[in-house]
């Protein structure tokens, strides 16, 4: 079991950011001010580390030690830079196979998706910096360690990331139960990114506008939708099946 590593205290967190220690998230006491706090916010923004303003009670629940209104969670992995990773795949003669998670919030879903992604041969998972799960100790444990075996790219904006993928020759396919295109009748070969949306709201309208196409999974019964990790697994393995015919995939 991987355990979460914490940094607490204004100086400790500021020093971690300035020396390049990878942080997953920073919690600040709501209303806290000062030069060091401003510097923490600035460096966190530059390094795409989410900062969350929370009540003092939440900080005290995380640790009873002298946190001074500032706690950081150390990232258990090093995030991969999307803009440099994609060219590396092409240089190796590989058609990229990616998963884009647009606002997934449940750690167990994230872990299950990561496990399926590794088994299906996905090259990387893309998540947003804000409003999403991240690679925490809990997520790694939920993935049964799979998140230690696949690059994860954390980006400022999912719609902009999809734009970048399009400019890189990668088609983005959205899972949408309202789509008239059934997944197993659709061509899902070539460079591809499967976009899965939030558990309740689905893919954001902004991301939908940037996508190449959408596909659906035919369902029977009265439920009307699948759990996002189950739907993702179904689609990933059909993409993997279709890619088997292409030697560079």
N, C-alpha and C positions, 0 to 999 in steps of 0.2 A: 504494500500500500504506500503510495506517495503522499507525503504530508505537506501541507501548505507552509511556506516560509514567509514570515512577516518582518517588516522593518517598521519601527515606530519612533516618533520624535521628529521634530522639524529638521534638525541638523542631519540626522541619519538619512532621511528621505531626500533632502537637497543634495547631500553628498553622493548618494546612490545615482541620482539623475546626472550629476556633473561628471561622474567617473564611468558612466556607461553601463551600470548594472541594469539588466533588463527587468522592468517592472510590468506587471500585468494590469494593475489598477491602483489608484490612490484615493483614499478617503480623507476628506478634510471636514473639520467641525464647521457646521453651518455658521456663517458670519465671521469666521476667523480672517484676520488681516495681518499685514506686515510685509516688509521687504522680502523676507525669505519665502513667505507664502506666495507673493507675486512671482518670485523667481521660480518656485516649484511649478506654478501654473504655466509659466512661459515654457520651461524646459519640457514639461509633460506634453504640451501642445506640439512642440517641435518633434518630439519622439513618438507622437500618436499614442500616448498613455492616457487612458480615460481617467478623468478626475470627477469624483462624485462628492457633493456637499451633503452631509448627513447630520442628524442630531447627535449630540454628545452621547446619548444613551446607546446608540449603535456602536460607536467607537469603544465604549466601555464593555460592550458585549463581546467585541472581538478580542480585546485584551484589557486587563486591569493594570497593566504596567504604565509608566509615565509617558503616554503617547503625545502629550502637548497638543492634542487636537489634530494629529496627522499620523496616518497609518498607510503603509504601502504593502501590496502583495507582490512578492518576487515571482516573475514569470518562470515556470519550470522548463520552458523550452525557449529557443531563439526563433522569433518569427522570421519568415522568409520574405525578401523583397520581391513583390510581384513583377515589377518592371525589369528586373534582371533575370528572374527565374524563367520566364517564357522564352526569351532568346536562347537560353541554355538548352532548353528542350529541342528547339528547332535546330540548333547547331549539332545536336546528337542524332538528327534525323527522325525525331519523335513527334507525332501529332499529339498536341496536348489534350489531356482528358482531366477536367477539373470539376470540382463541386463548389458552387457559390451559395453560401447560406445568408439569406437576406432577413436578418432579425430573429434567428432562432434564439429562444430564451431558456429552454429547459436543458439542463446539463446532461440528463439521461438521453435525450434525443440527440444531442451533439455527440455524445460518446458512441451511441449506436450507429449514427451516420458515419463517424470516423472509422469504426470497425468495418462496416460494409465497404467504405471507400478503399481502405487498404486491401481488402480481399478482392475487390473488383479491378484493381490496378490503377486507381486514380492517382494522378501525379501530385496534386496539391488541393487543399481546401482553402477557400477564401472567406473571411469573415470581416464584418465592419468593426471599427474601433469602439463605437458607441451603440447602445441599444441592443446588445447581443451577448450571448455567452462568449467566453474566451477560454484559452487553454489554462485551466486551473488544475490543481491537484485532484479535485473532485471529478473534473471532466476526464482527466487521464485515467483515473480509476474506473469511471463509468465506461470508458472505451476499452477496458481490459488491456491498457497499455498501447492501443493502436495509435494514439496521438503522438507517441514517441517515435513512430515509424513513418510519418507522412509530413511533408512540409505544410505549414499553415501560414498563409499570408493575411496580415491584418491591414485593412485599407481604411482610408478616411470616408470613402463614399462607395457604396455598392453600385449605383448607377454609373458613376465615373469609371469604376473598375470594369464594368461590362463594356463601356465605350472603348476602353483601352484594349480589352480582349478582341473586340470587333476590328479595331485598327491592326491588331496582330493576326488577323485571319481566323479568329476562333468564333464559332457560332455559339450563341447562348440560347439554351432551350429551357423554357419555364414549365414547371409542372403546374397544370391548371385543370381542375375537374370540369370546367366549362368549355375547354378546348374541344373543337370538333375533330382534331387530329389524334387518333389513337396511337399510343407510343409504339406498338409492335408493327404498325403499318407505316411508320415514319422512318426516313433515312437519318439515322443518328451516328453516321460514320464521320470520319475526318476530325479535324480539331474541334473540340466541343467542350462546353461548360454547362453543366446541369444546375439550374437555379432553383433552389427550394426556399419557400417563404416562411414567414412567421406562423407558429402553430395555430393562431386564431385568425389573423388578418390575411395570411397568404403573402405572396410577393407584392411589394409596394408598387403603386402605379408608376412611379418614376423608373423603377427597374424594368417594369413591363414594357415601357416605351423604348427601351434600349435593346430588348431581346430580339433574337432572330425569328423565333417561332415558339409555340407552346404545344404541349402534348397532354393527353389525359389518359387515365387508367380506367377502363370500363368497370363499373361496380354493379353488383346485384344487392338486393335487400333494401332495407329502409334507413341504413346509417348515413349514406351520402358522402362520406369522406374517410380517408385512411389517416392513421397517425403519420406524421411527416417523416419519421425515420423508416417506417415500413414502406411508404410510397417511394422514398429515395432509394431504398434497397432494390425494389422491383425495377426501377428505371435504370439504376447503375448496372445491374447485371444484364439487362437487355442491351444497353449500350456496349458493354463488354462483349456480349455475344456477337453483335454486329461488327465490332472492331477486329474480331479474330480473323476475318477474311483479309485484313490489310496487314502486311508484314511489318510496317513501320509504326503500328499502333499497339 
